[in-house]
Amino acid sequence: MRITSAFAALLLTACSSAPSLFTSDGRPTQRISCSGASSWNDCFAQADALCQGAGYEVVSRTNDDANRGILMACRRPQ
């Protein structure tokens, strides 16, 4: 019984955590979903707000029938 409970807890932990993505210089990235947004500017405004004015770099864009979004990383403060 203890082994089953421990295994279940380990399995739930493994399923709930996704590995973080980082740029080549070590900055963490964030995915912003803009599906249904009227323009790309909505995505960019969200990225700007997340980075609190420090600026950001768009690592990649997704723009297919069901999804629109960006993978971005905040710039390091100067």
mmCIF file of the N, C-alpha and C atoms, coordinates in Angstrom:
data_MODEL
# 
_entry.id   MODEL 
# 
loop_
_atom_site.group_PDB 
_atom_site.id 
_atom_site.type_symbol 
_atom_site.label_atom_id 
_atom_site.label_alt_id 
_atom_site.label_comp_id 
_atom_site.label_asym_id 
_atom_site.label_entity_id 
_atom_site.label_seq_id 
_atom_site.pdbx_PDB_ins_code 
_atom_site.Cartn_x 
_atom_site.Cartn_y 
_atom_site.Cartn_z 
_atom_site.occupancy 
_atom_site.B_iso_or_equiv 
_atom_site.pdbx_formal_charge 
_atom_site.auth_seq_id 
_atom_site.auth_comp_id 
_atom_site.auth_asym_id 
_atom_site.auth_atom_id 
_atom_site.pdbx_PDB_model_num 
ATOM 1   N N  . MET A 1 1  ? 0.823  -1.186 0.000   1.00 0.00 ? 1  MET A N  1 
ATOM 2   C CA . MET A 1 1  ? 0.000  0.000  0.000   1.00 0.00 ? 1  MET A CA 1 
ATOM 3   C C  . MET A 1 1  ? 0.871  1.255  0.000   1.00 0.00 ? 1  MET A C  1 
ATOM 4   N N  . ARG A 1 2  ? 1.940  1.278  0.833   1.00 0.00 ? 2  ARG A N  1 
ATOM 5   C CA . ARG A 1 2  ? 2.822  2.445  0.881   1.00 0.00 ? 2  ARG A CA 1 
ATOM 6   C C  . ARG A 1 2  ? 3.535  2.646  -0.446  1.00 0.00 ? 2  ARG A C  1 
ATOM 7   N N  . ILE A 1 3  ? 3.932  1.558  -1.080  1.00 0.00 ? 3  ILE A N  1 
ATOM 8   C CA . ILE A 1 3  ? 4.632  1.656  -2.357  1.00 0.00 ? 3  ILE A CA 1 
ATOM 9   C C  . ILE A 1 3  ? 3.699  2.226  -3.424  1.00 0.00 ? 3  ILE A C  1 
ATOM 10  N N  . THR A 1 4  ? 2.456  1.776  -3.438  1.00 0.00 ? 4  THR A N  1 
ATOM 11  C CA . THR A 1 4  ? 1.486  2.279  -4.406  1.00 0.00 ? 4  THR A CA 1 
ATOM 12  C C  . THR A 1 4  ? 1.242  3.767  -4.207  1.00 0.00 ? 4  THR A C  1 
ATOM 13  N N  . SER A 1 5  ? 1.098  4.209  -2.970  1.00 0.00 ? 5  SER A N  1 
ATOM 14  C CA . SER A 1 5  ? 0.887  5.632  -2.682  1.00 0.00 ? 5  SER A CA 1 
ATOM 15  C C  . SER A 1 5  ? 2.085  6.461  -3.094  1.00 0.00 ? 5  SER A C  1 
ATOM 16  N N  . ALA A 1 6  ? 3.272  5.973  -2.803  1.00 0.00 ? 6  ALA A N  1 
ATOM 17  C CA . ALA A 1 6  ? 4.486  6.697  -3.179  1.00 0.00 ? 6  ALA A CA 1 
ATOM 18  C C  . ALA A 1 6  ? 4.626  6.773  -4.696  1.00 0.00 ? 6  ALA A C  1 
ATOM 19  N N  . PHE A 1 7  ? 4.319  5.683  -5.372  1.00 0.00 ? 7  PHE A N  1 
ATOM 20  C CA . PHE A 1 7  ? 4.388  5.670  -6.835  1.00 0.00 ? 7  PHE A CA 1 
ATOM 21  C C  . PHE A 1 7  ? 3.376  6.641  -7.430  1.00 0.00 ? 7  PHE A C  1 
ATOM 22  N N  . ALA A 1 8  ? 2.164  6.671  -6.900  1.00 0.00 ? 8  ALA A N  1 
ATOM 23  C CA . ALA A 1 8  ? 1.125  7.577  -7.398  1.00 0.00 ? 8  ALA A CA 1 
ATOM 24  C C  . ALA A 1 8  ? 1.553  9.032  -7.208  1.00 0.00 ? 8  ALA A C  1 
ATOM 25  N N  . ALA A 1 9  ? 2.133  9.355  -6.064  1.00 0.00 ? 9  ALA A N  1 
ATOM 26  C CA . ALA A 1 9  ? 2.596  10.725 -5.810  1.00 0.00 ? 9  ALA A CA 1 
ATOM 27  C C  . ALA A 1 9  ? 3.710  11.098 -6.781  1.00 0.00 ? 9  ALA A C  1 
ATOM 28  N N  . LEU A 1 10 ? 4.621  10.186 -7.031  1.00 0.00 ? 10 LEU A N  1 
ATOM 29  C CA . LEU A 1 10 ? 5.719  10.436 -7.968  1.00 0.00 ? 10 LEU A CA 1 
ATOM 30  C C  . LEU A 1 10 ? 5.186  10.630 -9.377  1.00 0.00 ? 10 LEU A C  1 
ATOM 31  N N  . LEU A 1 11 ? 4.235  9.824  -9.765  1.00 0.00 ? 11 LEU A N  1 
ATOM 32  C CA . LEU A 1 11 ? 3.645  9.929  -11.095 1.00 0.00 ? 11 LEU A CA 1 
ATOM 33  C C  . LEU A 1 11 ? 2.927  11.258 -11.280 1.00 0.00 ? 11 LEU A C  1 
ATOM 34  N N  . LEU A 1 12 ? 2.173  11.697 -10.297 1.00 0.00 ? 12 LEU A N  1 
ATOM 35  C CA . LEU A 1 12 ? 1.469  12.978 -10.382 1.00 0.00 ? 12 LEU A CA 1 
ATOM 36  C C  . LEU A 1 12 ? 2.440  14.147 -10.459 1.00 0.00 ? 12 LEU A C  1 
ATOM 37  N N  . THR A 1 13 ? 3.518  14.067 -9.718  1.00 0.00 ? 13 THR A N  1 
ATOM 38  C CA . THR A 1 13 ? 4.520  15.126 -9.756  1.00 0.00 ? 13 THR A CA 1 
ATOM 39  C C  . THR A 1 13 ? 5.165  15.198 -11.127 1.00 0.00 ? 13 THR A C  1 
ATOM 40  N N  . ALA A 1 14 ? 5.477  14.077 -11.711 1.00 0.00 ? 14 ALA A N  1 
ATOM 41  C CA . ALA A 1 14 ? 6.112  14.047 -13.026 1.00 0.00 ? 14 ALA A CA 1 
ATOM 42  C C  . ALA A 1 14 ? 5.185  14.596 -14.099 1.00 0.00 ? 14 ALA A C  1 
ATOM 43  N N  . CYS A 1 15 ? 3.911  14.342 -13.995 1.00 0.00 ? 15 CYS A N  1 
ATOM 44  C CA . CYS A 1 15 ? 2.967  14.803 -15.005 1.00 0.00 ? 15 CYS A CA 1 
ATOM 45  C C  . CYS A 1 15 ? 2.681  16.290 -14.896 1.00 0.00 ? 15 CYS A C  1 
ATOM 46  N N  . SER A 1 16 ? 2.795  16.845 -13.724 1.00 0.00 ? 16 SER A N  1 
ATOM 47  C CA . SER A 1 16 ? 2.375  18.230 -13.539 1.00 0.00 ? 16 SER A CA 1 
ATOM 48  C C  . SER A 1 16 ? 3.474  19.248 -13.807 1.00 0.00 ? 16 SER A C  1 
ATOM 49  N N  . SER A 1 17 ? 4.689  18.815 -13.981 1.00 0.00 ? 17 SER A N  1 
ATOM 50  C CA . SER A 1 17 ? 5.760  19.786 -14.180 1.00 0.00 ? 17 SER A CA 1 
ATOM 51  C C  . SER A 1 17 ? 6.368  19.616 -15.570 1.00 0.00 ? 17 SER A C  1 
ATOM 52  N N  . ALA A 1 18 ? 6.404  20.709 -16.305 1.00 0.00 ? 18 ALA A N  1 
ATOM 53  C CA . ALA A 1 18 ? 7.021  20.709 -17.631 1.00 0.00 ? 18 ALA A CA 1 
ATOM 54  C C  . ALA A 1 18 ? 8.372  21.397 -17.516 1.00 0.00 ? 18 ALA A C  1 
ATOM 55  N N  . PRO A 1 19 ? 9.354  20.932 -18.257 1.00 0.00 ? 19 PRO A N  1 
ATOM 56  C CA . PRO A 1 19 ? 10.661 21.574 -18.174 1.00 0.00 ? 19 PRO A CA 1 
ATOM 57  C C  . PRO A 1 19 ? 10.610 22.997 -18.719 1.00 0.00 ? 19 PRO A C  1 
ATOM 58  N N  . SER A 1 20 ? 11.335 23.877 -18.092 1.00 0.00 ? 20 SER A N  1 
ATOM 59  C CA . SER A 1 20 ? 11.411 25.256 -18.556 1.00 0.00 ? 20 SER A CA 1 
ATOM 60  C C  . SER A 1 20 ? 12.308 25.330 -19.782 1.00 0.00 ? 20 SER A C  1 
ATOM 61  N N  . LEU A 1 21 ? 11.998 26.264 -20.658 1.00 0.00 ? 21 LEU A N  1 
ATOM 62  C CA . LEU A 1 21 ? 12.828 26.497 -21.830 1.00 0.00 ? 21 LEU A CA 1 
ATOM 63  C C  . LEU A 1 21 ? 13.655 27.746 -21.580 1.00 0.00 ? 21 LEU A C  1 
ATOM 64  N N  . PHE A 1 22 ? 14.882 27.739 -22.071 1.00 0.00 ? 22 PHE A N  1 
ATOM 65  C CA . PHE A 1 22 ? 15.789 28.861 -21.870 1.00 0.00 ? 22 PHE A CA 1 
ATOM 66  C C  . PHE A 1 22 ? 16.432 29.245 -23.195 1.00 0.00 ? 22 PHE A C  1 
ATOM 67  N N  . THR A 1 23 ? 16.797 30.518 -23.334 1.00 0.00 ? 23 THR A N  1 
ATOM 68  C CA . THR A 1 23 ? 17.534 30.962 -24.507 1.00 0.00 ? 23 THR A CA 1 
ATOM 69  C C  . THR A 1 23 ? 18.971 30.467 -24.387 1.00 0.00 ? 23 THR A C  1 
ATOM 70  N N  . SER A 1 24 ? 19.751 30.626 -25.433 1.00 0.00 ? 24 SER A N  1 
ATOM 71  C CA . SER A 1 24 ? 21.134 30.158 -25.404 1.00 0.00 ? 24 SER A CA 1 
ATOM 72  C C  . SER A 1 24 ? 21.971 30.886 -24.358 1.00 0.00 ? 24 SER A C  1 
ATOM 73  N N  . ASP A 1 25 ? 21.558 32.102 -23.962 1.00 0.00 ? 25 ASP A N  1 
ATOM 74  C CA . ASP A 1 25 ? 22.305 32.819 -22.926 1.00 0.00 ? 25 ASP A CA 1 
ATOM 75  C C  . ASP A 1 25 ? 21.685 32.656 -21.538 1.00 0.00 ? 25 ASP A C  1 
ATOM 76  N N  . GLY A 1 26 ? 20.743 31.722 -21.388 1.00 0.00 ? 26 GLY A N  1 
ATOM 77  C CA . GLY A 1 26 ? 20.235 31.353 -20.070 1.00 0.00 ? 26 GLY A CA 1 
ATOM 78  C C  . GLY A 1 26 ? 18.985 32.077 -19.601 1.00 0.00 ? 26 GLY A C  1 
ATOM 79  N N  . ARG A 1 27 ? 18.407 32.953 -20.416 1.00 0.00 ? 27 ARG A N  1 
ATOM 80  C CA . ARG A 1 27 ? 17.189 33.648 -19.997 1.00 0.00 ? 27 ARG A CA 1 
ATOM 81  C C  . ARG A 1 27 ? 15.987 32.716 -20.135 1.00 0.00 ? 27 ARG A C  1 
ATOM 82  N N  . PRO A 1 28 ? 15.101 32.700 -19.133 1.00 0.00 ? 28 PRO A N  1 
ATOM 83  C CA . PRO A 1 28 ? 13.910 31.855 -19.236 1.00 0.00 ? 28 PRO A CA 1 
ATOM 84  C C  . PRO A 1 28 ? 12.944 32.418 -20.275 1.00 0.00 ? 28 PRO A C  1 
ATOM 85  N N  . THR A 1 29 ? 12.218 31.543 -20.928 1.00 0.00 ? 29 THR A N  1 
ATOM 86  C CA . THR A 1 29 ? 11.236 31.959 -21.923 1.00 0.00 ? 29 THR A CA 1 
ATOM 87  C C  . THR A 1 29 ? 9.834  31.774 -21.362 1.00 0.00 ? 29 THR A C  1 
ATOM 88  N N  . GLN A 1 30 ? 8.887  32.447 -21.984 1.00 0.00 ? 30 GLN A N  1 
ATOM 89  C CA . GLN A 1 30 ? 7.483  32.293 -21.630 1.00 0.00 ? 30 GLN A CA 1 
ATOM 90  C C  . GLN A 1 30 ? 6.672  32.236 -22.916 1.00 0.00 ? 30 GLN A C  1 
ATOM 91  N N  . ARG A 1 31 ? 5.666  31.378 -22.921 1.00 0.00 ? 31 ARG A N  1 
ATOM 92  C CA . ARG A 1 31 ? 4.777  31.287 -24.066 1.00 0.00 ? 31 ARG A CA 1 
ATOM 93  C C  . ARG A 1 31 ? 3.548  32.135 -23.778 1.00 0.00 ? 31 ARG A C  1 
ATOM 94  N N  . ILE A 1 32 ? 3.192  32.991 -24.721 1.00 0.00 ? 32 ILE A N  1 
ATOM 95  C CA . ILE A 1 32 ? 2.007  33.824 -24.613 1.00 0.00 ? 32 ILE A CA 1 
ATOM 96  C C  . ILE A 1 32 ? 1.044  33.390 -25.704 1.00 0.00 ? 32 ILE A C  1 
ATOM 97  N N  . SER A 1 33 ? -0.143 32.991 -25.289 1.00 0.00 ? 33 SER A N  1 
ATOM 98  C CA . SER A 1 33 ? -1.166 32.580 -26.239 1.00 0.00 ? 33 SER A CA 1 
ATOM 99  C C  . SER A 1 33 ? -2.041 33.779 -26.567 1.00 0.00 ? 33 SER A C  1 
ATOM 100 N N  . CYS A 1 34 ? -2.204 34.055 -27.847 1.00 0.00 ? 34 CYS A N  1 
ATOM 101 C CA . CYS A 1 34 ? -3.005 35.193 -28.302 1.00 0.00 ? 34 CYS A CA 1 
ATOM 102 C C  . CYS A 1 34 ? -4.119 34.747 -29.213 1.00 0.00 ? 34 CYS A C  1 
ATOM 103 N N  . SER A 1 35 ? -4.518 33.507 -29.122 1.00 0.00 ? 35 SER A N  1 
ATOM 104 C CA . SER A 1 35 ? -5.592 33.008 -29.971 1.00 0.00 ? 35 SER A CA 1 
ATOM 105 C C  . SER A 1 35 ? -6.840 33.846 -29.746 1.00 0.00 ? 35 SER A C  1 
ATOM 106 N N  . GLY A 1 36 ? -7.462 34.249 -30.827 1.00 0.00 ? 36 GLY A N  1 
ATOM 107 C CA . GLY A 1 36 ? -8.655 35.071 -30.735 1.00 0.00 ? 36 GLY A CA 1 
ATOM 108 C C  . GLY A 1 36 ? -8.371 36.555 -30.614 1.00 0.00 ? 36 GLY A C  1 
ATOM 109 N N  . ALA A 1 37 ? -7.113 36.928 -30.426 1.00 0.00 ? 37 ALA A N  1 
ATOM 110 C CA . ALA A 1 37 ? -6.770 38.346 -30.324 1.00 0.00 ? 37 ALA A CA 1 
ATOM 111 C C  . ALA A 1 37 ? -6.923 38.998 -31.694 1.00 0.00 ? 37 ALA A C  1 
ATOM 112 N N  . SER A 1 38 ? -7.196 40.277 -31.682 1.00 0.00 ? 38 SER A N  1 
ATOM 113 C CA . SER A 1 38 ? -7.445 40.961 -32.945 1.00 0.00 ? 38 SER A CA 1 
ATOM 114 C C  . SER A 1 38 ? -6.173 41.190 -33.760 1.00 0.00 ? 38 SER A C  1 
ATOM 115 N N  . SER A 1 39 ? -5.029 41.282 -33.110 1.00 0.00 ? 39 SER A N  1 
ATOM 116 C CA . SER A 1 39 ? -3.783 41.500 -33.848 1.00 0.00 ? 39 SER A CA 1 
ATOM 117 C C  . SER A 1 39 ? -2.587 41.003 -33.037 1.00 0.00 ? 39 SER A C  1 
ATOM 118 N N  . TRP A 1 40 ? -1.455 40.956 -33.708 1.00 0.00 ? 40 TRP A N  1 
ATOM 119 C CA . TRP A 1 40 ? -0.211 40.579 -33.023 1.00 0.00 ? 40 TRP A CA 1 
ATOM 120 C C  . TRP A 1 40 ? 0.134  41.592 -31.942 1.00 0.00 ? 40 TRP A C  1 
ATOM 121 N N  . ASN A 1 41 ? -0.313 42.828 -32.082 1.00 0.00 ? 41 ASN A N  1 
ATOM 122 C CA . ASN A 1 41 ? 0.003  43.854 -31.085 1.00 0.00 ? 41 ASN A CA 1 
ATOM 123 C C  . ASN A 1 41 ? -0.495 43.472 -29.698 1.00 0.00 ? 41 ASN A C  1 
ATOM 124 N N  . ASP A 1 42 ? -1.585 42.698 -29.623 1.00 0.00 ? 42 ASP A N  1 
ATOM 125 C CA . ASP A 1 42 ? -2.065 42.219 -28.327 1.00 0.00 ? 42 ASP A CA 1 
ATOM 126 C C  . ASP A 1 42 ? -1.044 41.297 -27.670 1.00 0.00 ? 42 ASP A C  1 
ATOM 127 N N  . CYS A 1 43 ? -0.423 40.418 -28.467 1.00 0.00 ? 43 CYS A N  1 
ATOM 128 C CA . CYS A 1 43 ? 0.634  39.533 -27.957 1.00 0.00 ? 43 CYS A CA 1 
ATOM 129 C C  . CYS A 1 43 ? 1.824  40.362 -27.462 1.00 0.00 ? 43 CYS A C  1 
ATOM 130 N N  . PHE A 1 44 ? 2.215  41.328 -28.271 1.00 0.00 ? 44 PHE A N  1 
ATOM 131 C CA . PHE A 1 44 ? 3.384  42.135 -27.938 1.00 0.00 ? 44 PHE A CA 1 
ATOM 132 C C  . PHE A 1 44 ? 3.133  42.986 -26.696 1.00 0.00 ? 44 PHE A C  1 
ATOM 133 N N  . ALA A 1 45 ? 1.920  43.465 -26.514 1.00 0.00 ? 45 ALA A N  1 
ATOM 134 C CA . ALA A 1 45 ? 1.587  44.239 -25.317 1.00 0.00 ? 45 ALA A CA 1 
ATOM 135 C C  . ALA A 1 45 ? 1.679  43.361 -24.072 1.00 0.00 ? 45 ALA A C  1 
ATOM 136 N N  . GLN A 1 46 ? 1.240  42.106 -24.183 1.00 0.00 ? 46 GLN A N  1 
ATOM 137 C CA . GLN A 1 46 ? 1.359  41.180 -23.054 1.00 0.00 ? 46 GLN A CA 1 
ATOM 138 C C  . GLN A 1 46 ? 2.824  40.917 -22.724 1.00 0.00 ? 46 GLN A C  1 
ATOM 139 N N  . ALA A 1 47 ? 3.644  40.737 -23.744 1.00 0.00 ? 47 ALA A N  1 
ATOM 140 C CA . ALA A 1 47 ? 5.077  40.493 -23.533 1.00 0.00 ? 47 ALA A CA 1 
ATOM 141 C C  . ALA A 1 47 ? 5.729  41.701 -22.869 1.00 0.00 ? 47 ALA A C  1 
ATOM 142 N N  . ASP A 1 48 ? 5.388  42.887 -23.331 1.00 0.00 ? 48 ASP A N  1 
ATOM 143 C CA . ASP A 1 48 ? 5.948  44.107 -22.756 1.00 0.00 ? 48 ASP A CA 1 
ATOM 144 C C  . ASP A 1 48 ? 5.564  44.237 -21.281 1.00 0.00 ? 48 ASP A C  1 
ATOM 145 N N  . ALA A 1 49 ? 4.317  43.919 -20.956 1.00 0.00 ? 49 ALA A N  1 
ATOM 146 C CA . ALA A 1 49 ? 3.864  43.995 -19.563 1.00 0.00 ? 49 ALA A CA 1 
ATOM 147 C C  . ALA A 1 49 ? 4.594  42.977 -18.684 1.00 0.00 ? 49 ALA A C  1 
ATOM 148 N N  . LEU A 1 50 ? 4.824  41.764 -19.207 1.00 0.00 ? 50 LEU A N  1 
ATOM 149 C CA . LEU A 1 50 ? 5.536  40.740 -18.438 1.00 0.00 ? 50 LEU A CA 1 
ATOM 150 C C  . LEU A 1 50 ? 6.972  41.163 -18.126 1.00 0.00 ? 50 LEU A C  1 
ATOM 151 N N  . CYS A 1 51 ? 7.577  41.879 -19.063 1.00 0.00 ? 51 CYS A N  1 
ATOM 152 C CA . CYS A 1 51 ? 8.980  42.270 -18.890 1.00 0.00 ? 51 CYS A CA 1 
ATOM 153 C C  . CYS A 1 51 ? 9.129  43.620 -18.192 1.00 0.00 ? 51 CYS A C  1 
ATOM 154 N N  . GLN A 1 52 ? 8.039  44.234 -17.836 1.00 0.00 ? 52 GLN A N  1 
ATOM 155 C CA . GLN A 1 52 ? 8.026  45.474 -17.064 1.00 0.00 ? 52 GLN A CA 1 
ATOM 156 C C  . GLN A 1 52 ? 8.918  46.553 -17.662 1.00 0.00 ? 52 GLN A C  1 
ATOM 157 N N  . GLY A 1 53 ? 8.826  46.704 -18.975 1.00 0.00 ? 53 GLY A N  1 
ATOM 158 C CA . GLY A 1 53 ? 9.546  47.779 -19.646 1.00 0.00 ? 53 GLY A CA 1 
ATOM 159 C C  . GLY A 1 53 ? 11.004 47.485 -19.971 1.00 0.00 ? 53 GLY A C  1 
ATOM 160 N N  . ALA A 1 54 ? 11.507 46.307 -19.629 1.00 0.00 ? 54 ALA A N  1 
ATOM 161 C CA . ALA A 1 54 ? 12.906 45.966 -19.905 1.00 0.00 ? 54 ALA A CA 1 
ATOM 162 C C  . ALA A 1 54 ? 13.116 45.565 -21.367 1.00 0.00 ? 54 ALA A C  1 
ATOM 163 N N  . GLY A 1 55 ? 12.027 45.341 -22.096 1.00 0.00 ? 55 GLY A N  1 
ATOM 164 C CA . GLY A 1 55 ? 12.111 44.879 -23.473 1.00 0.00 ? 55 GLY A CA 1 
ATOM 165 C C  . GLY A 1 55 ? 12.089 43.365 -23.528 1.00 0.00 ? 55 GLY A C  1 
ATOM 166 N N  . TYR A 1 56 ? 11.876 42.839 -24.709 1.00 0.00 ? 56 TYR A N  1 
ATOM 167 C CA . TYR A 1 56 ? 11.778 41.392 -24.886 1.00 0.00 ? 56 TYR A CA 1 
ATOM 168 C C  . TYR A 1 56 ? 12.257 41.013 -26.272 1.00 0.00 ? 56 TYR A C  1 
ATOM 169 N N  . GLU A 1 57 ? 12.519 39.727 -26.411 1.00 0.00 ? 57 GLU A N  1 
ATOM 170 C CA . GLU A 1 57 ? 12.922 39.156 -27.693 1.00 0.00 ? 57 GLU A CA 1 
ATOM 171 C C  . GLU A 1 57 ? 11.926 38.056 -28.040 1.00 0.00 ? 57 GLU A C  1 
ATOM 172 N N  . VAL A 1 58 ? 11.384 38.071 -29.236 1.00 0.00 ? 58 VAL A N  1 
ATOM 173 C CA . VAL A 1 58 ? 10.502 37.005 -29.701 1.00 0.00 ? 58 VAL A CA 1 
ATOM 174 C C  . VAL A 1 58 ? 11.384 35.872 -30.207 1.00 0.00 ? 58 VAL A C  1 
ATOM 175 N N  . VAL A 1 59 ? 11.288 34.722 -29.569 1.00 0.00 ? 59 VAL A N  1 
ATOM 176 C CA . VAL A 1 59 ? 12.086 33.560 -29.948 1.00 0.00 ? 59 VAL A CA 1 
ATOM 177 C C  . VAL A 1 59 ? 11.420 32.826 -31.109 1.00 0.00 ? 59 VAL A C  1 
ATOM 178 N N  . SER A 1 60 ? 10.100 32.674 -31.047 1.00 0.00 ? 60 SER A N  1 
ATOM 179 C CA . SER A 1 60 ? 9.359  32.043 -32.142 1.00 0.00 ? 60 SER A CA 1 
ATOM 180 C C  . SER A 1 60 ? 7.903  32.483 -32.098 1.00 0.00 ? 60 SER A C  1 
ATOM 181 N N  . ARG A 1 61 ? 7.239  32.318 -33.245 1.00 0.00 ? 61 ARG A N  1 
ATOM 182 C CA . ARG A 1 61 ? 5.813  32.621 -33.371 1.00 0.00 ? 61 ARG A CA 1 
ATOM 183 C C  . ARG A 1 61 ? 5.073  31.379 -33.811 1.00 0.00 ? 61 ARG A C  1 
ATOM 184 N N  . THR A 1 62 ? 3.833  31.252 -33.355 1.00 0.00 ? 62 THR A N  1 
ATOM 185 C CA . THR A 1 62 ? 2.933  30.201 -33.802 1.00 0.00 ? 62 THR A CA 1 
ATOM 186 C C  . THR A 1 62 ? 1.728  30.883 -34.414 1.00 0.00 ? 62 THR A C  1 
ATOM 187 N N  . ASN A 1 63 ? 1.395  30.507 -35.630 1.00 0.00 ? 63 ASN A N  1 
ATOM 188 C CA . ASN A 1 63 ? 0.251  31.124 -36.282 1.00 0.00 ? 63 ASN A CA 1 
ATOM 189 C C  . ASN A 1 63 ? -0.389 30.107 -37.222 1.00 0.00 ? 63 ASN A C  1 
ATOM 190 N N  . ASP A 1 64 ? -1.175 29.199 -36.644 1.00 0.00 ? 64 ASP A N  1 
ATOM 191 C CA . ASP A 1 64 ? -1.889 28.245 -37.474 1.00 0.00 ? 64 ASP A CA 1 
ATOM 192 C C  . ASP A 1 64 ? -3.388 28.439 -37.272 1.00 0.00 ? 64 ASP A C  1 
ATOM 193 N N  . ASP A 1 65 ? -4.191 27.549 -37.792 1.00 0.00 ? 65 ASP A N  1 
ATOM 194 C CA . ASP A 1 65 ? -5.644 27.721 -37.744 1.00 0.00 ? 65 ASP A CA 1 
ATOM 195 C C  . ASP A 1 65 ? -6.195 27.844 -36.326 1.00 0.00 ? 65 ASP A C  1 
ATOM 196 N N  . ALA A 1 66 ? -5.648 27.083 -35.383 1.00 0.00 ? 66 ALA A N  1 
ATOM 197 C CA . ALA A 1 66 ? -6.210 27.054 -34.027 1.00 0.00 ? 66 ALA A CA 1 
ATOM 198 C C  . ALA A 1 66 ? -5.423 27.874 -33.009 1.00 0.00 ? 66 ALA A C  1 
ATOM 199 N N  . ASN A 1 67 ? -4.169 28.145 -33.272 1.00 0.00 ? 67 ASN A N  1 
ATOM 200 C CA . ASN A 1 67 ? -3.325 28.786 -32.264 1.00 0.00 ? 67 ASN A CA 1 
ATOM 201 C C  . ASN A 1 67 ? -2.577 29.974 -32.835 1.00 0.00 ? 67 ASN A C  1 
ATOM 202 N N  . ARG A 1 68 ? -2.480 30.997 -32.031 1.00 0.00 ? 68 ARG A N  1 
ATOM 203 C CA . ARG A 1 68 ? -1.616 32.133 -32.340 1.00 0.00 ? 68 ARG A CA 1 
ATOM 204 C C  . ARG A 1 68 ? -0.899 32.473 -31.039 1.00 0.00 ? 68 ARG A C  1 
ATOM 205 N N  . GLY A 1 69 ? 0.397  32.628 -31.115 1.00 0.00 ? 69 GLY A N  1 
ATOM 206 C CA . GLY A 1 69 ? 1.134  32.964 -29.909 1.00 0.00 ? 69 GLY A CA 1 
ATOM 207 C C  . GLY A 1 69 ? 2.601  33.184 -30.188 1.00 0.00 ? 69 GLY A C  1 
ATOM 208 N N  . ILE A 1 70 ? 3.306  33.584 -29.143 1.00 0.00 ? 70 ILE A N  1 
ATOM 209 C CA . ILE A 1 70 ? 4.749  33.796 -29.235 1.00 0.00 ? 70 ILE A CA 1 
ATOM 210 C C  . ILE A 1 70 ? 5.451  33.119 -28.068 1.00 0.00 ? 70 ILE A C  1 
ATOM 211 N N  . LEU A 1 71 ? 6.671  32.732 -28.322 1.00 0.00 ? 71 LEU A N  1 
ATOM 212 C CA . LEU A 1 71 ? 7.586  32.298 -27.285 1.00 0.00 ? 71 LEU A CA 1 
ATOM 213 C C  . LEU A 1 71 ? 8.568  33.443 -27.144 1.00 0.00 ? 71 LEU A C  1 
ATOM 214 N N  . MET A 1 72 ? 8.668  34.007 -25.943 1.00 0.00 ? 72 MET A N  1 
ATOM 215 C CA . MET A 1 72 ? 9.468  35.210 -25.766 1.00 0.00 ? 72 MET A CA 1 
ATOM 216 C C  . MET A 1 72 ? 10.353 35.114 -24.532 1.00 0.00 ? 72 MET A C  1 
ATOM 217 N N  . ALA A 1 73 ? 11.359 35.975 -24.510 1.00 0.00 ? 73 ALA A N  1 
ATOM 218 C CA . ALA A 1 73 ? 12.265 36.076 -23.356 1.00 0.00 ? 73 ALA A CA 1 
ATOM 219 C C  . ALA A 1 73 ? 12.488 37.550 -23.070 1.00 0.00 ? 73 ALA A C  1 
ATOM 220 N N  . CYS A 1 74 ? 12.420 37.918 -21.816 1.00 0.00 ? 74 CYS A N  1 
ATOM 221 C CA . CYS A 1 74 ? 12.699 39.298 -21.422 1.00 0.00 ? 74 CYS A CA 1 
ATOM 222 C C  . CYS A 1 74 ? 14.187 39.578 -21.584 1.00 0.00 ? 74 CYS A C  1 
ATOM 223 N N  . ARG A 1 75 ? 14.496 40.802 -21.969 1.00 0.00 ? 75 ARG A N  1 
ATOM 224 C CA . ARG A 1 75 ? 15.903 41.213 -22.056 1.00 0.00 ? 75 ARG A CA 1 
ATOM 225 C C  . ARG A 1 75 ? 16.415 41.441 -20.643 1.00 0.00 ? 75 ARG A C  1 
ATOM 226 N N  . ARG A 1 76 ? 17.697 41.307 -20.478 1.00 0.00 ? 76 ARG A N  1 
ATOM 227 C CA . ARG A 1 76 ? 18.290 41.568 -19.171 1.00 0.00 ? 76 ARG A CA 1 
ATOM 228 C C  . ARG A 1 76 ? 18.308 43.073 -18.922 1.00 0.00 ? 76 ARG A C  1 
ATOM 229 N N  . PRO A 1 77 ? 18.031 43.498 -17.694 1.00 0.00 ? 77 PRO A N  1 
ATOM 230 C CA . PRO A 1 77 ? 18.096 44.930 -17.393 1.00 0.00 ? 77 PRO A CA 1 
ATOM 231 C C  . PRO A 1 77 ? 19.493 45.475 -17.647 1.00 0.00 ? 77 PRO A C  1 
ATOM 232 N N  . GLN A 1 78 ? 19.574 46.674 -18.157 1.00 0.00 ? 78 GLN A N  1 
ATOM 233 C CA . GLN A 1 78 ? 20.874 47.308 -18.476 1.00 0.00 ? 78 GLN A CA 1 
ATOM 234 C C  . GLN A 1 78 ? 21.512 47.880 -17.236 1.00 0.00 ? 78 GLN A C  1 
# 
